[in-house]
């Protein structure tokens, strides 16, 4: 039999659609190895295919972000149907749950595709060494991003127990059946690999690409640096958060990163981020949907459908939506809160309300880098820098707002204020669960139309998702979560 480049192994449930619009290529999911990397165009197609893995509707193309919001405390659930994630919201998913299996499968599919490309680029003579290094760096960024998403979902938080069971670290390609058996590495080992990949990616990624769309949709140097600030914040490694942030945040106002033709900074108007300015200065990394027929997620997977069209989940009245910022005539973020026909508060960030749902998914925004930096600076007692960064984010949305003195004059108060600003700024973008778990905090009880979901203690087994039944069946060395 001819050897083929396979994108996953026995538990593969989804494959990525082809896309000839986003990056002018036509990547394929399974083609003969003899031709998969035989020309520069085919190699580019395989590189672009890595980003298609992230675009999967079960991953960052849709439901993964919704799952994180369902598991946290800012949304109530309207629909009790299992297909809408009612068990996710109720905190009682089992290892056999389709969502639990799908996220794992799609994540490892992307990891394996990254491993294949890295292996092939280390031996290619078809393209220049410089371009091969660029593609390897992109693959390492994708691999790091996927491992970071999976480790947060299926393993104990780093700050709770870094020696706990993490994930199987698959760093070599699987191109034939079998080879499934691999034990779980520790949480700390997985984080070490994530940061190693990002450090190496930063070295060989380009500063920028030729168009704003490519700058938004492909990894560049500042993309790797930005993701590092997120990973390091989850580890409470505040010194390194600061040192990495300084690479892409200027020392004084206006905070920005300028290198060559590339500028990354806050958008002047918050609403433009979600109103079609998908490739603006704030978008460090986003998931675009350029082709309405082959890329866009099915209705129940789309962010707009979940938050606004149906809506499947609605904003909890007692949650962050009750903050004065969302009820202010001067804070532009309040315009992205609406009311449903049932008079529930709903999120309007993703506003393409009929299929195809083509809102770009914001994965890393410049505002996050400023708030990551602010939190790290506050924890290192640099309240002046932390306050300046915090004010930059708030005053972008409300130019006349002045923080109450009691909210910013002590270390503890300032850290709490920064967290509240994160909750306001990133509502619906999948951050709330990460913030609760990195601080090893209880997942609060919450109310919805389908009842009340119980609180979840950090010591509870359902604080994280179980290892999927598909992996347990395929991998004889995998240990389930206790």
Steps between C-alpha positions, in 0.01 A plus 500: 500500500612856433589696809267790570529811712228441757362781708405292804475147622231262616288749698474754218141619475526815292706613202556853386333642191709636218544872463621685193395846611668567831861454395465425127569131540315173492631291789408136507452281804630168363721478192787271392815581696700492177329817378376670817819702538630477144459863391510841673125540444420163656720577799322832549168318472601260779613793715172682447315180579630527857292814549200318357527261792452787743202615292313175565152570636569281805810703580578870461269531202209489741399278785822479702460865599132443580591197713734715707228759554243232584731353763565840661248727671401788272231320297176319564378216278170512311502165323500167682587304186823304526602620153517858629737412782253486787719243677799730458310785665372263774860390572428130453664386175621141482803356322265366231358846425541592134629848583764359736620265227477752216711774658774250585492347153510829313780632722717194450419499129659843476794390715568202276475711184750740658736213582482374143582840356791555740645163405467565127643851517808374682590294194354696207706626205197641318505840670766720657624433852364837609149423377514151649588654837204736465262207442650300787449801726135523398455130572658540843267790575197290402627205705557721805160663462324163482687354797420811703129471416494128582703518823259757639202283411609152603757548779521668838602866497872566517467697825297224660737210430769532236607142568157359418433292190497722193478382139676252274778707342496393137794671332564262210269443203257211473447408135386139536250321719609391845752691708217615726645390833661788689485587869406842631781743581464726804327837479836672550664304218222597260534868591877474456448366147243770420742776595788329321295490180401864536857615572624316192208623289572860595855468366399391149158655442488808275432844646208537260341373180399673180136577585292591808304174462815290513628702797179413682458138396859368506748492785771767504763591760271707719233226482734255670604763756136587572405137559799465732361778721176301531675174583736663750213682671327165550819384675523816715842558346462876531863589432491332161156641418655843547814427300304351209242781507773762478599355163166608349376780728666841492617648829268800481165601357372434247580136575576329170734275304649632177741296290547571131159527338324331791321691777314329784304716740152549640233591248381854560139380520423173676193424291696495174679185618171314462347713228708390205848633587619143529853572380554824690790591725361318804469159333819312585350163405150415382314215334355636173217361292558605141301227328135478595445155349792298634619672816215636706379293794161335519241710681524344845880538493514866397568769759227732369242221507585403857514854636247689293298325230347225709636585766612174660677681784414842642674740733439430867333805652714478814824458304738753353226639273364674811819708524445874438728481195230304319232745607686816410417742223870586471662154490483370144505140621145543627380514138591134460241394757143452383172344603346185354133449423479333843645819656829332586829686471695369200846560354518671160876479437439243230220649297471308173176340607407292197691217335773504384641628829817679391602708802875468545591339832740720702761271658764752615429874522744774596275591793583164655872569486451830683290337772735201531786748545294707745420200721861384503625852581250532785609167643861627493394819683540729198162664552585800283557293186206272577264793545614668179440183299161446663394857426603462135251216457217666692545845350499362147135407564413788734737792455374692802490215750700544822558195720397553864808548716420195712505282188862565405704620798586164657647193340206280590240750385679564172531130418127458565423801279714360219313171526167681476625685194592165342150371570349807333740523208506132402140403576401211274852446364576195717722659765291473815556128562875536450512784750305306764709187461843666486414655837367160619165654583163329536281494191192675642148364490281662235139522391349447159169425336578129537563522875800557723850370439689416820824662605814300429787498748858482376528162673197358316555251219290710262716811546665383177369283219561122511744334263285399199376146466638487145853565623464251784387238248782571254790568738586216736738719703262788567384551857157657554458795731434390860 
